[in-house]
Amino acid sequence: MRLSCKKGDPGFSDALIADRSLHIYLDGKDICCVCHTADEEQGTAHVYMLNDEGKKYYDPETDDVAQEILTGWVELKHTDSEEHSDAA
């Protein structure tokens, strides 16, 4: 499955993006806060780069947020409130 918050991307879906229970994992690490496009089949995650302070890094050449494509085991997973209550 592919999911993107970028309009025009084949994985764009308003409904899935609005679903706050959906998380994106790369090699087991939750990257939902920095990922704008994830593809489980390709094993790619398009993420915003962060500076040393953990804030989005703006590339002065493009005047936009710097991005990179990470590869690995990508998983789109719904978290369930019952899972969290069982773990407590």
N, C-alpha and C positions, 0 to 999 in steps of 0.2 A: 504494500500500500504506500502511496505517496501523499503527503500532506504539505500544503504551503499556505502562507498568509499573503503571498504575492499574487495579486490579480493578474490573470494572463498565464499563470503557471498551470500545467495540467492537473496538479494536485490541489488547486485552490478550492476551498469549501468553507463558506461562511458558517454553516452549521457545526462542522467539526472544530473550527477555530474557536467558536463561542463556547464549546464544551470544555469547561474548566477541569473536568475529571480526566481529560486526555493528557498524557505526559509523553515526552519523547526522550528515549534513552539511547546513549551511544556507549557501547561496551559496558552497560550496566549503570552508567552515570546519567542522572537526570540533567538534560541540557535544554529543557523547555524555555527557560528565560532568555536564551541567546540564539536559539534555532529558529530560522524562518522557513526552511524547507527541509523535509526529511523524506527519504525514500528507503523503505525496508528492503526492497528487491535489489537495488543498486548498492546498498550499504553506504549511503552518503548522507551527510548532514551539512547543510549550508548554514553557517553560524556567523554572528557578528563578532568581531574581534574586540577584546577588552583591553584596557590599559592596565597599568600596575595598581590602580585604585579600584579596579573592577567595574569601571564605567566603559561605555562604548567608545571605541577609538575612532576618531574622525581622521580620515586620510586627507591631508591638505591638498594633494594633487587633484582629487576628485570632489572634494568638499562634501563627502558623504561618509557614512559609517563604513569602515573597512570590514571586509568579509573574507572568509576562507571556507573551503570545503574539506570536511573531515571524513575519513572513511573508517569503517569498522562494522560492528554488529549494531544495527539500528532497529529499535523496537518502538512501535507506537502502542501505548498501553493505557487502558482506562483504569484509574485508581478507584477503588470502591471504599466508601466510608466504613463498610463492614470489615474490610481488610485492616484498616487502621485501628478499629476498635478491638479486633482480635489480637493485634500485636501489642496492645497496651496492657 
